[in-house]
Amino acid sequence: MGTAVLAEAATPADLVAARTQMGLSLGWHIIIACFGVGMPALTLLAEWRGMRTGDVHYRLLARRWARAMGVLFAVGAVSGTILSFEMGLLWPGLMGRFGQVIGLPFTLEGFAFFLEAIFLGIYLYSWDRLPPRVHLLSGLPILIAGVASAFFVVTANAWMNLPRGFDMRDGLVTGVEPWAAMFNPATPPQTVHMILAAFMVAGFSVSSVYAVAMLRGRRDRYHRLGFLLPFTFAAVVTPVQVGVGDWAAHLVAEYQPAKLAAMEGAYVTERGAPLHLGGIAVDGELRYAVEIPNALSLLAHWDPDAPVAGLDQVPVADRAPVNVVHWSFQIMVGIGFALLLLALWFAVVWWRRRDLPRTPWFLRAACLTGVGAVVALESGWVTTEVGRQPWVVYGVMRTKDAVNPAPGLWVGLALVTAVYVVLTVATVYVLRRLARDRPVPAAPQEQDVTGYPVV
C-alpha cells in the first residue's frame, strides 16, 4: 500500500490543504482532550474534599463539573473520531508504511477510551444511588483512563520525532519492535509534558470562570472554593511543568539540533551560544532580538561554552520555518513563566495569611490564566510539530511523501472546518446552558446554598 501511494506525488496545494486540516483538527481536539484528562482530577478532588470536610459546597462543585465533563467527553469523542479517519485519509503514505510500527499505542488508546466511557456513564448516573465512597471510587478509572489515553497518543507523536523500533531495507520496513517504537527516548519527557499541560489547562480554565464571577461580586463560599481548588491544583503543577519543559528541551538539543536551532533562531554554529528573546528571522539572520550571552549553551548542555549547532549545519530544504517555530516557542515559554509568577504570588500570600491577594489585579490576572494556558498549549504543539518539518517521521520520511496524492483535499478541509464550527457553537451553547442552571443538590440540606445561578 505504502509503495503504491508513494508512486504518485501530491501537489503543493494538496499538501497545504492536508496540513491545514490536520492542524485544525489537532488544535481543536487537543483542547478538549486536556479537559478529558484534567476535569476528572478536579471533580474527584472536589468530591473527596466534600466527603472529608462535610462541606456541601465541594459536593455541589463536583456535581457541576461532572456534568461539564460529560459534555466535553462526548464532544471529544467526535473530534477524536475525525482525527482517526484523517490519519488514514490524509496520510496514507505514513500509515501504509509505518502502521505496523505505531499501531500498538493507537490500539491501547482505544481500550483506554472505552474504559473511560464505561466508568463515566457509571459515575454520572450513580449520584445518590451508590454509597459516597463507592461513587468516588467509580470515578478513579475515568482519571486513570484519561491519563492513559493521552499517554498512548503522545507516544506515537514522540515516535514521529525520534523513530525507533524498526529497520529500513530497500525502502521496506523490517524488524518491527512495537514496544521499542512506543518507548523511544522522546516518550518520557513528551508524555509527561503533555499530561501536565492538560492539568494546567483544566485547572486554570475552570478557576478563571470563578475569578470572573468573583470580580463581579460573587464572593460567597461556593465561588471562593470554585476558584481556589482548581487554581491551587494548576499552581502546584506549574513549577513542575517548567522543570519538565527544561528536560524536554535538553532532549531536543541532543536528538534534534535542527529543531533547537529553529526554536532559538540560531543560524550560526558557535560556542557560548546566546539565548535569543524575541527577534524576527530575515534573510538568514535573526534581527531585533535581545541576546543573553552564553545562556543557550548553558541551558542546552549545562556548559556555558558548549557548542550549539546552528542552521548553517542544516540544508535549506531540511529547515523548519524559523519565524513560526521561534515565536511559538517564545510564546509558550513566556506564558509559562507568567503563570509561574502568578502561582508564586498566590503561594506567598496564602502562606502569610491564608487568604487570596487583596488587590483586584490578582483576580484580573487569574481571569486570563485559562486563555493563557490554552495559548501556551497550542504554541507548544506548534513548536513540536512545525519544528519537525519537513519530516513527518524525523529523518526518515518527508511530509510531502506521506500525504494523499488524490486531488480535491481542499473540499475535505472546507467540510471539516464547517463541522468544527458547528461543534464549537454547540459546545459553547450547551456549557452556557449548564452555567445558567442552579447547582443540582445532592441532598435536601444542600438546596439553596447560593441564592442565584452560578457560573
C-alpha positions as MATLAB code, in Angstrom:
seq = 'MGTAVLAEAATPADLVAARTQMGLSLGWHIIIACFGVGMPALTLLAEWRGMRTGDVHYRLLARRWARAMGVLFAVGAVSGTILSFEMGLLWPGLMGRFGQVIGLPFTLEGFAFFLEAIFLGIYLYSWDRLPPRVHLLSGLPILIAGVASAFFVVTANAWMNLPRGFDMRDGLVTGVEPWAAMFNPATPPQTVHMILAAFMVAGFSVSSVYAVAMLRGRRDRYHRLGFLLPFTFAAVVTPVQVGVGDWAAHLVAEYQPAKLAAMEGAYVTERGAPLHLGGIAVDGELRYAVEIPNALSLLAHWDPDAPVAGLDQVPVADRAPVNVVHWSFQIMVGIGFALLLLALWFAVVWWRRRDLPRTPWFLRAACLTGVGAVVALESGWVTTEVGRQPWVVYGVMRTKDAVNPAPGLWVGLALVTAVYVVLTVATVYVLRRLARDRPVPAAPQEQDVTGYPVV';
ca = [
       0.000    0.000    0.000;
       2.716    2.465    1.002;
       4.733    1.785   -2.151;
       1.730    2.314   -4.403;
       0.849    5.587   -2.736;
       4.373    6.919   -2.912;
       4.496    6.239   -6.624;
       2.346    9.343   -7.110;
       3.038   12.824   -5.842;
       0.626   15.258   -4.249;
       0.533   18.835   -5.455;
       1.840   21.576   -3.120;
      -1.730   22.876   -2.781;
      -2.986   19.477   -1.624;
      -0.126   19.245    0.860;
      -1.085   22.635    2.290;
      -4.738   21.547    2.485;
      -3.852   18.302    4.274;
      -1.558   20.028    6.744;
      -4.120   22.764    7.399;
      -6.885   20.250    8.011;
      -4.714   18.172   10.318;
      -3.567   21.277   12.165;
      -7.165   22.441   12.625;
      -8.302   19.046   13.867;
      -5.384   18.592   16.243;
      -5.532   22.153   17.512;
      -9.242   21.810   18.284;
      -9.135   18.315   19.721;
      -6.133   18.887   21.966;
      -8.039   21.500   23.983;
     -10.988   19.183   24.570;
      -8.606   16.302   25.309;
      -6.941   18.377   28.035;
     -10.272   18.739   29.794;
     -10.767   14.995   29.402;
      -7.534   14.484   31.339;
      -7.839   17.300   33.874;
     -11.548   17.551   34.669;
     -11.806   14.076   36.257;
      -8.987   15.002   38.624;
     -10.693   18.253   39.645;
     -14.091   16.611   40.019;
     -12.819   13.743   42.150;
     -10.741   16.124   44.252;
     -13.822   18.251   44.950;
     -15.917   15.193   45.812;
     -13.187   13.830   48.096;
     -12.884   17.167   49.897;
     -16.628   17.215   50.371;
     -16.511   13.784   51.974;
     -13.581   14.719   54.213;
     -14.864   18.094   55.394;
     -18.618   17.662   55.132;
     -18.778   20.949   53.205;
     -21.727   20.754   50.821;
     -20.163   23.370   48.539;
     -17.477   20.911   47.426;
     -20.119   18.363   46.525;
     -22.068   20.946   44.547;
     -18.898   21.834   42.653;
     -18.235   18.163   41.923;
     -21.733   17.690   40.514;
     -21.486   20.801   38.370;
     -18.062   19.855   36.998;
     -19.166   16.257   36.372;
     -21.941   17.496   34.074;
     -19.499   19.633   32.107;
     -17.082   16.701   32.000;
     -19.744   14.529   30.381;
     -20.449   17.131   27.696;
     -16.767   17.612   26.884;
     -16.184   13.859   26.736;
     -18.948   13.480   24.152;
     -17.545   16.320   22.053;
     -14.019   14.923   22.355;
     -15.249   11.543   21.122;
     -16.496   13.222   17.940;
     -13.294   15.170   17.271;
     -11.162   12.149   18.150;
     -13.084   10.017   15.656;
     -12.468   12.637   12.970;
      -8.750   12.522   13.712;
      -8.620    8.746   13.481;
     -10.127    8.866    9.988;
      -7.828   11.706    8.943;
      -4.731    9.681    9.779;
      -5.644    7.190    7.053;
      -7.333    9.536    4.580;
      -4.775   12.340    4.610;
      -1.562   10.434    5.319;
      -1.741    7.009    3.624;
       1.985    7.117    2.950;
       2.699    7.267    6.680;
       0.121    4.722    7.802;
       0.707    2.372    4.877;
       4.419    2.116    5.550;
       4.633    2.557    9.326;
       1.224    1.472   10.578;
       2.657   -1.793   11.891;
       5.225    0.212   13.872;
       2.911    2.734   15.558;
      -0.326    0.746   15.589;
       0.171   -0.506   19.161;
      -0.319    2.814   21.029;
      -3.407    3.634   18.957;
      -4.866    0.229   19.833;
      -4.160    0.703   23.525;
      -5.678    4.191   23.365;
      -8.883    2.621   22.046;
      -9.098    0.349   25.092;
      -8.475    3.327   27.399;
     -11.216    5.295   25.633;
     -13.812    2.563   26.108;
     -12.826    2.116   29.750;
     -13.236    5.838   30.309;
     -16.630    5.880   28.573;
     -17.973    2.971   30.626;
     -16.979    4.385   34.006;
     -18.019    7.904   33.062;
     -21.526    6.583   32.485;
     -21.474    4.790   35.833;
     -20.146    7.869   37.620;
     -22.639   10.324   36.117;
     -25.729    8.200   36.668;
     -24.938    6.812   40.103;
     -25.065   10.015   42.152;
     -27.163    9.243   45.248;
     -27.538    5.649   44.038;
     -24.226    4.381   45.414;
     -22.598    4.923   48.808;
     -20.370    8.039   48.706;
     -17.096    6.113   48.932;
     -18.132    3.676   46.214;
     -19.224    6.526   43.968;
     -15.881    8.273   44.460;
     -14.005    5.065   43.646;
     -16.082    4.615   40.479;
     -14.565    7.838   39.191;
     -10.937    6.765   39.603;
     -10.930    4.649   36.388;
     -12.062    7.770   34.482;
      -8.984    9.648   35.660;
      -6.639    6.722   35.029;
      -8.069    6.004   31.580;
      -7.948    9.677   30.593;
      -4.281    9.968   31.533;
      -3.514    6.639   29.842;
      -5.291    7.734   26.661;
      -3.187   10.883   26.482;
      -0.037    8.876   27.182;
      -0.643    6.368   24.393;
      -1.428    9.010   21.761;
       1.588   11.125   22.648;
       3.915    8.110   22.456;
       3.007    7.854   18.766;
       3.893   11.504   18.271;
       7.106   11.018   20.231;
       7.999    8.210   17.827;
       7.493   10.574   14.886;
      10.070   12.866   16.495;
      12.521   10.085   17.366;
      11.664    6.973   15.296;
      12.853    3.693   16.770;
      11.831    0.031   16.703;
      12.259   -0.871   13.015;
      14.798   -1.283   10.229;
      14.651    0.004    6.654;
      15.878   -2.341    3.907;
      15.434   -1.384    0.262;
      12.660    1.018    1.231;
      10.758   -1.639    3.192;
      10.099   -1.663    6.918;
      11.509   -4.763    8.625;
      12.428   -5.914   12.113;
       9.457   -4.163   13.719;
       9.557   -3.902   17.528;
       6.354   -2.092   18.589;
       7.353   -1.738   22.233;
      10.730   -0.233   21.332;
       8.956    2.170   18.988;
       6.449    3.138   21.661;
       9.039    3.689   24.382;
      11.529    5.742   22.381;
      13.784    8.359   24.058;
      11.264   11.163   23.451;
       8.401    9.333   25.163;
       9.129   10.143   28.850;
       9.549   13.942   28.605;
       6.958   14.448   25.889;
       4.200   12.425   27.570;
       4.794   13.960   30.999;
       4.923   17.438   29.469;
       1.590   16.891   27.714;
      -0.206   15.398   30.724;
       0.934   18.234   32.996;
      -0.162   20.728   30.333;
      -3.606   19.112   30.382;
      -3.814   19.549   34.161;
      -2.803   23.194   33.811;
      -5.326   23.912   31.050;
      -8.181   22.329   33.016;
      -7.216   23.913   36.338;
      -6.593   27.431   35.092;
      -9.596   27.390   32.732;
     -12.050   26.350   35.435;
     -10.619   28.741   38.024;
     -10.713   31.643   35.552;
     -14.503   31.244   35.259;
     -14.902   31.663   39.013;
     -12.386   34.522   39.035;
     -14.672   36.400   36.655;
     -17.633   35.702   38.947;
     -15.702   36.924   41.992;
     -14.761   40.150   40.220;
     -18.486   40.645   39.597;
     -19.098   40.489   43.322;
     -19.925   36.830   43.894;
     -17.699   36.260   46.918;
     -19.720   33.506   48.619;
     -18.037   30.287   49.715;
     -19.223   28.369   46.668;
     -17.419   30.675   44.247;
     -14.397   31.031   46.504;
     -13.892   27.274   46.617;
     -14.686   27.040   42.902;
     -11.720   29.315   42.321;
      -9.329   28.061   44.991;
      -9.449   24.341   44.300;
      -8.658   24.336   40.535;
      -6.292   27.312   40.779;
      -4.274   25.677   43.555;
      -4.221   22.430   41.586;
      -2.844   24.189   38.489;
      -0.475   26.386   40.507;
       1.137   23.311   42.098;
       1.608   21.705   38.676;
       3.134   24.839   37.072;
       6.667   24.760   38.578;
       6.854   21.023   37.881;
       5.914   21.723   34.267;
       8.702   24.288   33.935;
      11.202   21.653   35.076;
       9.793   19.052   32.675;
       9.974   21.622   29.870;
      13.686   22.003   30.557;
      14.035   18.213   30.436;
      12.264   18.134   27.048;
      14.459   20.952   25.726;
      17.604   19.012   26.613;
      16.289   16.038   24.669;
      15.670   18.269   21.644;
      19.215   19.633   21.938;
      20.620   16.106   21.937;
      18.481   14.433   19.267;
      17.025   17.256   17.142;
      19.604   20.054   16.905;
      17.932   21.427   13.759;
      14.696   21.933   15.708;
      16.566   23.631   18.547;
      18.249   25.957   16.067;
      14.844   26.917   14.644;
      13.378   27.374   18.122;
      16.149   29.804   19.025;
      16.648   31.380   15.611;
      20.290   30.292   15.758;
      21.702   30.496   12.239;
      25.376   30.202   13.158;
      27.106   27.317   14.917;
      29.082   28.691   17.841;
      30.438   28.044   21.287;
      28.917   30.004   24.116;
      25.737   30.496   22.072;
      23.443   33.267   23.316;
      19.766   32.893   24.163;
      17.519   34.995   21.944;
      14.482   36.822   23.303;
      12.192   37.996   20.533;
      13.565   38.765   17.109;
      12.490   38.160   13.516;
      14.263   35.931   11.007;
      15.046   37.886    7.835;
      17.347   36.736    5.023;
      19.066   34.052    7.066;
      19.552   36.222   10.146;
      17.649   36.767   13.387;
      17.187   40.507   13.806;
      15.987   42.729   16.660;
      16.435   40.005   19.292;
      17.706   40.594   22.813;
      20.688   38.309   23.421;
      21.702   36.776   26.746;
      25.358   35.714   26.298;
      26.193   32.011   26.737;
      22.687   31.258   28.044;
      21.651   28.867   25.254;
      24.781   26.758   25.663;
      24.226   26.673   29.410;
      20.544   25.724   29.168;
      21.011   23.157   26.397;
      24.180   21.438   27.600;
      24.833   22.675   31.176;
      28.047   24.255   29.899;
      28.258   27.994   29.078;
      30.968   27.316   26.493;
      29.402   24.245   24.833;
      28.972   24.366   21.048;
      25.431   24.680   19.718;
      24.706   23.689   16.129;
      23.094   26.405   14.029;
      21.011   26.294   10.883;
      24.191   26.674    8.855;
      24.649   22.934    9.518;
      21.224   22.114    8.064;
      20.461   22.007    4.322;
      17.977   24.698    3.344;
      15.487   22.062    2.201;
      15.554   20.461    5.675;
      14.952   23.635    7.695;
      11.717   24.308    9.546;
      10.051   27.736    9.123;
      12.095   29.680   11.663;
       9.712   32.530   12.497;
       6.801   30.176   13.196;
       8.836   27.822   15.389;
      10.800   30.576   17.137;
       7.762   32.650   18.065;
       5.576   29.713   19.078;
       8.361   28.608   21.421;
       8.795   32.136   22.785;
       5.067   32.472   23.447;
       4.903   29.108   25.210;
       7.841   29.889   27.474;
       6.704   33.452   28.148;
       3.209   32.408   29.204;
       4.608   29.520   31.232;
       6.783   31.848   33.309;
       3.936   34.365   33.670;
       1.744   31.592   35.111;
       4.617   30.551   37.371;
       4.956   34.104   38.755;
       1.226   34.292   39.408;
       1.355   30.925   41.179;
       4.254   32.134   43.339;
       2.381   35.332   44.186;
      -0.589   33.270   45.307;
       1.617   30.866   47.302;
       3.435   33.626   49.201;
       0.260   35.486   50.151;
      -1.540   32.297   51.151;
       1.419   31.174   53.272;
       1.460   34.524   55.096;
      -2.251   34.999   55.844;
      -4.259   32.054   54.414;
      -6.131   34.295   52.029;
      -6.114   35.483   48.439;
      -4.177   38.609   47.498;
      -6.442   41.545   48.316;
      -5.695   43.575   45.228;
      -8.213   43.096   42.402;
      -5.268   42.805   40.000;
      -4.697   39.257   41.173;
      -8.194   38.180   40.158;
      -7.891   40.145   36.918;
      -4.733   38.221   36.111;
      -6.409   34.961   37.167;
      -9.212   35.649   34.681;
      -6.626   35.427   31.882;
      -4.952   32.222   33.022;
      -7.383   29.911   31.233;
      -6.852   31.587   27.867;
      -3.130   31.865   28.591;
      -2.793   28.157   29.362;
      -4.613   27.235   26.143;
      -2.436   29.572   24.062;
       0.698   28.118   25.671;
      -0.584   24.605   24.921;
      -1.226   25.385   21.260;
       2.100   27.191   20.941;
       3.943   24.222   22.381;
       2.198   21.868   19.979;
       3.113   24.114   17.031;
       6.720   24.111   18.225;
       6.757   20.315   18.339;
       5.004   19.686   15.025;
       6.227   22.522   12.811;
       9.717   22.260   14.293;
       9.931   18.700   12.939;
       9.184   19.784    9.372;
       9.830   18.929    6.596;
       9.766   15.442    8.163;
       6.649   13.560    9.180;
       8.929   10.840   10.573;
      12.073   12.667   11.596;
      14.945   11.914    9.246;
      13.067    9.022    7.597;
      10.009   10.232    5.665;
       9.148   13.703    4.415;
       5.672   15.074    4.931;
       5.152   15.551    1.194;
       5.791   11.827    0.679;
       3.158   10.825    3.239;
       0.221   12.916    2.017;
      -2.651   11.501   -0.016;
      -1.988   12.248   -3.726;
      -5.704   12.253   -4.584;
      -6.972   15.657   -5.796;
      -9.591   17.721   -4.012;
      -8.255   17.763   -0.460;
      -9.426   21.371   -0.181;
     -13.018   20.105   -0.290;
     -12.352   17.931    2.732;
     -10.784   20.896    4.529;
     -13.899   23.014    3.914;
     -16.210   20.264    5.184;
     -14.148   19.599    8.305;
     -13.967   23.329    9.037;
     -17.766   23.513    8.875;
     -18.032   20.543   11.257;
     -15.757   22.212   13.797;
     -17.680   25.477   13.574;
     -20.878   23.577   14.395;
     -19.160   21.641   17.193;
     -17.771   24.844   18.697;
     -21.122   26.634   18.652;
     -22.959   23.608   20.060;
     -20.385   23.049   22.822;
     -20.409   26.685   23.929;
     -24.215   26.744   23.862;
     -24.585   23.630   26.000;
     -21.938   24.715   28.512;
     -23.577   28.134   28.843;
     -26.925   26.473   29.468;
     -25.300   24.380   32.197;
     -23.756   27.533   33.659;
     -27.156   29.210   33.941;
     -28.703   26.246   35.759;
     -28.719   26.129   39.519;
     -26.416   23.551   41.141;
     -28.006   20.119   41.407;
     -28.445   19.383   45.125;
     -27.115   16.067   46.411;
     -29.287   16.057   49.492;
     -32.147   18.161   50.879;
     -29.884   20.138   53.206;
     -27.766   21.191   50.203;
     -30.549   23.109   48.493;
     -30.404   26.871   48.111;
     -26.759   27.134   49.179;
     -26.477   30.025   46.737;
     -29.241   32.428   46.070;
     -28.647   32.815   42.351;
     -27.465   30.855   39.310;
     -23.733   30.204   39.487;
     -21.118   30.463   36.757;
];
